[in-house]
Amino acid sequence: NAGPRVVVHEEEEATPAPQAAVTANWDYKTEGDTSWACTHSVDNAAELCFRRAQGHLDSFLRLPLRGGNPFFCSRKHCETKIWVDAGAEQTLAGTDDEGGGTRILFLPGPEKLLHEIEHAKEIRVSPPMFGVDQQFDFHVDGLKWP
């Protein structure tokens, strides 16, 4: 004898739980032959953008609320750490703007990054910054950029 027999009976709910409204994580813009897809960080302090112009793709991190150039780069080498979903840390050699006065950090391998984001829900970016160790979290699911 294997002991008492327990039967678990599960009932299906008659009415499904209401689905939470999906918020758009991406903003899209087109000017002439240039188009952008941008998403804001959870704390709204950073933007992660892709820009396509004349068949060329760029990816960059922008800090619209900061003054000057907050990125701490050594000879145009801006070691930036990125995590896609629960994946392993990736280190990218980003570059800051030529003029040094902007709040934009260009990320290498935009095609690879775009492909990863198209299949991800979240991305975390930790750029090199003056005096702070900051990480920006982005909800990236729902990208529908041609």
C-alpha angles and dihedrals in degrees: 000000000000095000131256116342114236119199117197112205116197121194124205116235112250093219121039118234112264113263116240113244111260112233119213108252095187135063119203129202135175129193115176107308094343123091133181136199114194136174128192125230118250090256090045091234097114142034127212109205142180119203125193118193126166092341094311120118125207130181123198146165116228129192103199096177098053126090124229120353109320095182119105106214130165113216093336091310110123109179104212125184120214132184120192111204107312093332128127122284114271123200117211127189100228125184129220125222119292092238094052093219101091132090095229128113115190115216121213124233097034093174092056093044092048091050091051092048092049087065099037138088100200139018129189122203126193110186124187106263135178111264099343139081100216132172124194120207120207130188101217106171118120099043107166104171119147 
